Amino acid sequence: MYVRKDKSDAQKIIETALALSGMTQAQLAEKLGKSPSSFSQKLAKGRFTVEEYKKIGELTGLRFVCRYEENYL
């Protein structure tokens, strides 16, 4: 399942995680087994699975929480 967010939302989430962890985007890419350029492209598209967000959370020392809200719209 892909979490489709506005790409700026995905970027904000990951940039915040990086800032809080003190990790660079290149370091995170390496820990995810991706090249910095492929991770940057993925980040620009803003398409990450729930599992990828969880892994990013683990690597940055944060917890990713996904929830559904009734009557959100």
LOBA-527218 format. One record per residue (C-alpha): residue in three letters; y, z, x. Coordinates in steps of 0.02 Angstrom, whole numbers. Layout:
N
<atom><pamar>ALA</pamar><v>Y</v><w>Z</w><u>X</u></atom>
...
//
This chain:
73
<atom><pamar>MET</pamar><v>0</v><w>0</w><u>0</u></atom>
<atom><pamar>TYR</pamar><v>170</v><w>-48</w><u>69</u></atom>
<atom><pamar>VAL</pamar><v>324</v><w>55</w><u>40</u></atom>
<atom><pamar>ARG</pamar><v>457</v><w>-73</w><u>0</u></atom>
<atom><pamar>LYS</pamar><v>625</v><w>4</w><u>32</u></atom>
<atom><pamar>ASP</pamar><v>791</v><w>-77</w><u>64</u></atom>
<atom><pamar>LYS</pamar><v>776</v><w>-117</w><u>248</u></atom>
<atom><pamar>SER</pamar><v>926</v><w>-8</w><u>284</u></atom>
<atom><pamar>ASP</pamar><v>832</v><w>138</w><u>204</u></atom>
<atom><pamar>ALA</pamar><v>682</v><w>110</w><u>318</u></atom>
<atom><pamar>GLN</pamar><v>797</v><w>98</w><u>467</u></atom>
<atom><pamar>LYS</pamar><v>887</v><w>258</w><u>417</u></atom>
<atom><pamar>ILE</pamar><v>724</v><w>353</w><u>396</u></atom>
<atom><pamar>ILE</pamar><v>657</v><w>300</w><u>565</u></atom>
<atom><pamar>GLU</pamar><v>822</v><w>315</w><u>657</u></atom>
<atom><pamar>THR</pamar><v>841</v><w>492</w><u>589</u></atom>
<atom><pamar>ALA</pamar><v>664</v><w>535</w><u>645</u></atom>
<atom><pamar>LEU</pamar><v>702</v><w>466</w><u>817</u></atom>
<atom><pamar>ALA</pamar><v>867</v><w>560</w><u>831</u></atom>
<atom><pamar>LEU</pamar><v>786</v><w>724</w><u>779</u></atom>
<atom><pamar>SER</pamar><v>642</v><w>702</w><u>900</u></atom>
<atom><pamar>GLY</pamar><v>746</v><w>639</w><u>1047</u></atom>
<atom><pamar>MET</pamar><v>629</v><w>489</w><u>1061</u></atom>
<atom><pamar>THR</pamar><v>687</v><w>311</w><u>1086</u></atom>
<atom><pamar>GLN</pamar><v>632</v><w>165</w><u>980</u></atom>
<atom><pamar>ALA</pamar><v>540</v><w>92</w><u>1131</u></atom>
<atom><pamar>GLN</pamar><v>446</v><w>256</w><u>1159</u></atom>
<atom><pamar>LEU</pamar><v>394</v><w>262</w><u>977</u></atom>
<atom><pamar>ALA</pamar><v>338</v><w>81</w><u>983</u></atom>
<atom><pamar>GLU</pamar><v>231</v><w>118</w><u>1135</u></atom>
<atom><pamar>LYS</pamar><v>151</v><w>270</w><u>1053</u></atom>
<atom><pamar>LEU</pamar><v>112</v><w>162</w><u>901</u></atom>
<atom><pamar>GLY</pamar><v>29</v><w>32</w><u>1014</u></atom>
<atom><pamar>LYS</pamar><v>162</v><w>-99</w><u>979</u></atom>
<atom><pamar>SER</pamar><v>282</v><w>-191</w><u>1092</u></atom>
<atom><pamar>PRO</pamar><v>464</v><w>-140</w><u>1073</u></atom>
<atom><pamar>SER</pamar><v>507</v><w>-314</w><u>1009</u></atom>
<atom><pamar>SER</pamar><v>370</v><w>-318</w><u>877</u></atom>
<atom><pamar>PHE</pamar><v>417</v><w>-143</w><u>818</u></atom>
<atom><pamar>SER</pamar><v>600</v><w>-193</w><u>811</u></atom>
<atom><pamar>GLN</pamar><v>556</v><w>-344</w><u>703</u></atom>
<atom><pamar>LYS</pamar><v>451</v><w>-236</w><u>588</u></atom>
<atom><pamar>LEU</pamar><v>594</v><w>-111</w><u>574</u></atom>
<atom><pamar>ALA</pamar><v>716</v><w>-250</w><u>531</u></atom>
<atom><pamar>LYS</pamar><v>601</v><w>-308</w><u>390</u></atom>
<atom><pamar>GLY</pamar><v>583</v><w>-129</w><u>328</u></atom>
<atom><pamar>ARG</pamar><v>400</v><w>-145</w><u>280</u></atom>
<atom><pamar>PHE</pamar><v>294</v><w>4</w><u>326</u></atom>
<atom><pamar>THR</pamar><v>137</v><w>72</w><u>246</u></atom>
<atom><pamar>VAL</pamar><v>127</v><w>253</w><u>191</u></atom>
<atom><pamar>GLU</pamar><v>4</v><w>278</w><u>334</u></atom>
<atom><pamar>GLU</pamar><v>129</v><w>207</w><u>459</u></atom>
<atom><pamar>TYR</pamar><v>265</v><w>323</w><u>398</u></atom>
<atom><pamar>LYS</pamar><v>144</v><w>469</w><u>413</u></atom>
<atom><pamar>LYS</pamar><v>99</v><w>418</w><u>591</u></atom>
<atom><pamar>ILE</pamar><v>283</v><w>401</w><u>637</u></atom>
<atom><pamar>GLY</pamar><v>310</v><w>575</w><u>566</u></atom>
<atom><pamar>GLU</pamar><v>167</v><w>646</w><u>670</u></atom>
<atom><pamar>LEU</pamar><v>230</v><w>564</w><u>828</u></atom>
<atom><pamar>THR</pamar><v>409</v><w>625</w><u>803</u></atom>
<atom><pamar>GLY</pamar><v>357</v><w>800</w><u>749</u></atom>
<atom><pamar>LEU</pamar><v>412</v><w>775</w><u>569</u></atom>
<atom><pamar>ARG</pamar><v>318</v><w>773</w><u>405</u></atom>
<atom><pamar>PHE</pamar><v>328</v><w>620</w><u>294</u></atom>
<atom><pamar>VAL</pamar><v>324</v><w>662</w><u>109</u></atom>
<atom><pamar>CYS</pamar><v>298</v><w>531</w><u>-25</u></atom>
<atom><pamar>ARG</pamar><v>314</v><w>576</w><u>-208</u></atom>
<atom><pamar>TYR</pamar><v>332</v><w>496</w><u>-377</u></atom>
<atom><pamar>GLU</pamar><v>465</v><w>555</w><u>-496</u></atom>
<atom><pamar>GLU</pamar><v>456</v><w>537</w><u>-682</u></atom>
<atom><pamar>ASN</pamar><v>606</v><w>455</w><u>-766</u></atom>
<atom><pamar>TYR</pamar><v>680</v><w>408</w><u>-599</u></atom>
<atom><pamar>LEU</pamar><v>770</v><w>256</w><u>-666</u></atom>
//
